[in-house]
């Protein structure tokens, strides 16, 4: 294992959190570096997109470094592909009015 000096960060790039990714929630295969891409980075929070090499399941993960040595990972299964996420990332966020409009539309159908 690489030694690091105090305060030095050697964990550059989107794959620095791979040891925290775990396994696919569908088939239990270990996620690999080649199946991981960085979607967003804000402070200590990273949002990653991962595709399982075995079953092709897609997962969006939030990985957050809370304190030295403590990392929290939250995952969500998705049917979106990376291209879908890239295409939609600049859309404005949904508002309460948007949700109410869809609800009213569905009720009237």
HUWOCOR-V67033 format. One record per residue. RES is the residue in one letter. PHI is phi in whole degrees, 0 to 359 (NA if undefined). BURIAL is # if it has 16 or more other C-alpha atoms within 10 Angstrom, else .. D_FIRST is the distance of its C-alpha to the first C-alpha in Angstrom with 2 decimals. Layout:
BEGIN
res={RES/RES}
phi={PHI/PHI}
burial={BURIAL/BURIAL}
d_first={D_FIRST/D_FIRST}
END
This chain:
BEGIN
res={X/X/X/X/X/X/X/X/X/X/X/X/X/X/X/X/X/X/X/X/X/X/X/X/X/X/X/X/X/X/X/X/X/X/X/X/X/X/X/X/X/X/X/X/X/X/X/X/X/X/X/X/X/X/X/X/X/X/X/X/X/X/X/X/X/X/X/X/X/X/X/X/X/X/X/X/X/X/X/X/X/X/X/X/X/X/X/X/X/X/X/X/X/X/X/X/X/X/X/X/X/X/X/X/X/X/X/X/X}
phi={NA/293/272/232/282/305/86/276/251/254/269/266/88/289/266/292/258/304/294/259/287/80/246/298/288/265/248/73/285/296/292/246/301/291/261/246/222/278/267/204/222/224/59/267/263/239/251/241/249/229/245/286/289/271/249/69/288/251/224/256/243/255/239/231/272/276/203/308/85/242/232/249/236/233/239/219/295/214/262/279/264/304/298/297/296/299/291/263/296/263/293/292/294/291/251/300/298/300/294/297/297/294/300/298/299/293/295/278/276}
burial={./././././././././././././#/#/./#/./././#/././#/./././././#/#/#/./././#/#/./#/./././././#/#/#/#/#/#/#/#/././././#/#/#/#/#/#/#/#/././././././././#/./#/./././././././././././././././././././././././././././././././././.}
d_first={0.00/3.78/6.44/9.47/12.98/15.25/16.95/14.90/14.15/11.80/12.67/15.71/17.92/19.11/16.10/13.85/15.30/15.04/13.13/16.32/18.84/19.46/22.15/25.46/28.16/30.68/29.20/25.90/23.83/20.25/20.33/18.61/17.50/20.68/22.87/21.81/23.59/23.91/27.47/27.50/25.59/27.33/25.68/22.84/24.34/23.31/25.64/24.23/26.21/24.86/26.83/26.27/26.20/28.16/30.94/30.97/30.87/30.06/28.36/28.16/25.43/25.33/21.94/22.28/20.10/22.61/21.09/17.79/15.79/18.73/19.03/22.24/22.75/26.32/27.37/30.74/31.98/33.99/36.27/35.62/33.89/31.89/35.09/37.06/34.73/34.84/38.63/39.11/36.71/39.49/42.09/43.40/42.36/44.80/47.30/49.28/52.28/50.51/49.77/53.36/54.77/52.97/54.04/57.65/57.58/56.33/58.93/61.71/60.80}
END
